[in-house]
Amino acid sequence: MKRIYIQDVMARDGLQIEDQFMPTEKKIDFVNRLSDAGVDKIEVTSFVSPKAVPNLQDAADVMTGIKRHKDVVYAALVPNVKGAERAAACGTDEINLVVSVSETHNQKNVRRSVHESFAGFQDVAKYLSGTGIRINGSLATSFGCPFEGKVRDEKVLRLVDDYLKLGADSITLADTTGMATPKQVNRLTTEILNRWPELPLTLHFHNTRGMGFANVMEAIRAGAVRFDASLGGLGGCPFAPGATGNICTEDLVHMLAFMDYHMNVDLDQLLSASKELETVLGHEIPGQVIKAGKINDLHAV
Amino acid sequence: MKRIYIQDVMARDGLQIEDQFMPTEKKIDFVNRLSDAGVDKIEVTSFVSPKAVPNLQDAADVMTGIKRHKDVVYAALVPNVKGAERAAACGTDEINLVVSVSETHNQKNVRRSVHESFAGFQDVAKYLSGTGIRINGSLATSFGCPFEGKVRDEKVLRLVDDYLKLGADSITLADTTGMATPKQVNRLTTEILNRWPELPLTLHFHNTRGMGFANVMEAIRAGAVRFDASLGGLGGCPFAPGATGNICTEDLVHMLAFMDYHMNVDLDQLLSASKELETVLGHEIPGQVIKAGKINDLHAV
């Protein structure tokens, strides 16, 4: 069966919207547990302004404090050259750049036009050139914008092209607020992979309206093999209090494992880490398999 | 696009495990709202022993109290001839019989062997013969048993055959505790529809481990067009406190509507009924679109 790559974003996408600051040693522990479990890539933190995201103000301490596994890529979100310098100083393997396909969403998110964001990325790419640090280009709101609504596929393709011209090694299409439908995912993933068959393409789905795993299955059918997900399903939606955010890593691995997809991940270690996450955070998290058990956890008669 | 039939089970499958009894007039109101919204079939109640399911002790009052729409099928679960007599006296359109594919689950559920269940169904079928009341044959644990684990496809096919020999007009395959994977759903649905291409086949999925909508999409791909779901996602899993039960009706309609599937249902009326359900029950329900809004509910800049 096909090899599927599991990439966890809990430590960045999940933690950034939590009410409470998670202590640095706990963050390091969870990243280490994800590494031990065999996740292929971990978005460890974000080198943004500590004022903008106080929860990740310990980015450098986390990135330097974690154990490194040779088969795991340790990535960090970076908004500008200053962030790239901080990330590089900590031995970050991969820089994640983010721009929204939607102008309105990009303005709301980073107070820049899409063009201005790319101009800044040019400086980051120049700085990183020759360092061996990889660049992943993320496109937020690739499947729809909560302000503008529909996003045209051509616009997504054009921005993928812009990222590749910039020197990005890989691309992520993010369904930032859970607007993608399975049909749309199949169509856009097919278009991208037809145009760039060798592109390392990640799909980053949110389960805001329940379609997350249906979208994963359609993306796999269209040829995608790399997926972002968040331990415990941690994360949320800034526009809808109480709504679900990122798809859940261990639930994703559970579904794919029982269809015999090949992954490098130990599901039981993930489940154990997710239960610990719920304990540390002190509130319920969206993960469903930690509640219901695996489908082969049978009950005594 | 394909016509998809939406069948709601909230008033039976959802309410039976609620802690509080819902007043009869409220039940009637919700069934009427589902009818008004254009749902194709409603499982209105269950004519079982009031001691076994106290929440549905008002089965006759609900079934006689509701408004009838000519395009809606009003169904009820019935365990035996006595239940069938009560259902028939209330003008029930369709009797739903349930047996588990798994012997152990059937013993746990109804204290009978599968063979004994079918013997009882013979009497029900004889009683209903000539009444014009339709029979739907449901197979619980069609995709796995929480006690026995895997269920063989051949066993499911044999029991479908038994139901059809009994005179069943339609069949439901139920994933009673959310054990089905998309791959398995595609395979079993394809097998059933290859053998009985004209069979009105319903898929009844639970979202216990997050795979509900991925399973729906695979079932549609394999040719299925009829789905059970529960308003608000009401329901649960007797083996896992806090776990999700039935897939959510309005979230299902939302997903399919935005892929241009043809349904008879008004999504906004469903959403309004689901919000009212949450208010009446006084606790959060699993529906996600009532929290996050529809994908075309845009935010002001």
Interface residues (C-beta under 8 A of the other chain):
Chain A: T104 K108 G144 P146 F147 E148 G149 T177 G178 M179 T181 P182 K183 Q184 N207 T208 R209 G210 M211 G212 F213 A214 V216 M217 E218 C237 F239 A240 P241 G242 A243 T244 C248 D251 H254 M255 F258 M259 D260 E284 Q288 V289 K291 A292 G293 K294 I295 N296 L298 H299 A300 V301
Chain B: T104 K108 G144 P146 F147 E148 G149 T177 G178 M179 T181 P182 K183 Q184 N207 T208 R209 G210 M211 G212 F213 A214 V216 M217 E218 C237 F239 A240 P241 G242 A243 T244 C248 D251 H254 M255 F258 M259 D260 E284 Q288 V289 K291 A292 G293 K294 I295 N296 L298 H299 A300 V301
